[in-house]
């Protein structure tokens, strides 16, 4: 599990700044039910979808007009895809809440490091 945790931390740090900021806002808002195992379902979304929705770039099941940071209508950008895979793998073992706590911790530490 340590390997999966490390990979998720790396994936968060590798997200483009715009995506990280949107994810921070989306997750802090409490507006989204976060789940693992897919991008979007009837009961929740992954953190990438929450971020894209809060930024206004999620339409009809894919990112739209968000630029290369987010990806295209047919596939997410490589960093977003890597994050989604790492989040799902870690959440499957540790639980969604634990994975979400790790993501929030990493997003917060990124903000603190940039402000310093």
N, C-alpha and C positions, 0 to 999 in steps of 0.2 A: 504494500500500500504506500510505502514511502516514495517509491518510484512514481506512482500515479500522482501523488501529491506534488512532487517536484515538477512533474510535467505540466500539471495544471497551473502552478505558479508561473512557470516559464511561458505558458500559453497566454495567461493574463498579461504579463509584462510585454509580450510580443504584439498585442493588439495595437492597431493604430490609435494615436491619441484621441481622435474624434470618437472612435468606438468606445474607448475606455471611459471618456467623459459621459457619453450617453448611457453607458451601462451603469456607471455610478449613480446617475440621476434616476434611471429607471428602477434600479434595485432599492435605492433609498426611498423612493416614492411609495412603495407598498401597493402600487396599483395592479401589479401582475402576480399571478400565481405561477411560481417557478417550478418547472418539472425537468426531469432528464429523460432521455430516450427518444427524443424527436424535437424538431423545431417548434411545432405548434400542434396542439390538440384541442379538443373541446373543453378540457379542464385546466390547461396551462400552457406556458411557453418556456423555451430555454432562455437563458440570459441574453443571448445574441438577438433573439426576436424582441425581447423586452426593450433592449437598447435601440434597435431599429425602429420600433413603434414609437418610442418617446422622441426619437429624432425625426420622425415623419417619413421614414424610408421603407416601411414595410407595407406592401400592398399585394393583395391576392396571393398570399403564401410565398412571397419572395421579396428581396430588396429591390427597390426601384429608385432611380435617380440619386442614389447616395454617393456615387463616385466609386473609385477603385478601392477605397478603404473597406467598403461593405461587400463588394462583389457585383455580379451581374444578375440579371433576371433569371439566369439558368443555374448559377452556382455562387456560393459565398466566396469571398476572397480567401486565399490560403490561410492567413492568420485567423480569420473568423471560423473557418472550417476546423482548423487545428484546435482552437478553443472549444468548439462544440464537441469534438471527439473526446478531448481530455476531460471536459466537464462531465460528459456522460459516463466515461469509464470510471472516474473517481467517484461520482455519485452512486453508481451501481454498487460499489464496494462499501463506501463510507456513509451513504445516504445523501439525499438531496440537500437537507438542511446543513450538514457538515460541509458539503461541497460549496454551497452558497456562502457560508461563513468564511471559507478560505478565499473565495473570489472577492468578497467584500474587504477582507483583511488585506489582500494583495492590492486592490484598487486604492484603498486608503493609504497604504504604505507608498504606493507610487505617487500619490498626491503630495504626501509629506516630503518624499525625496525631491520632487520637483520644486517645492516651495523653499526648501533649504538652500 
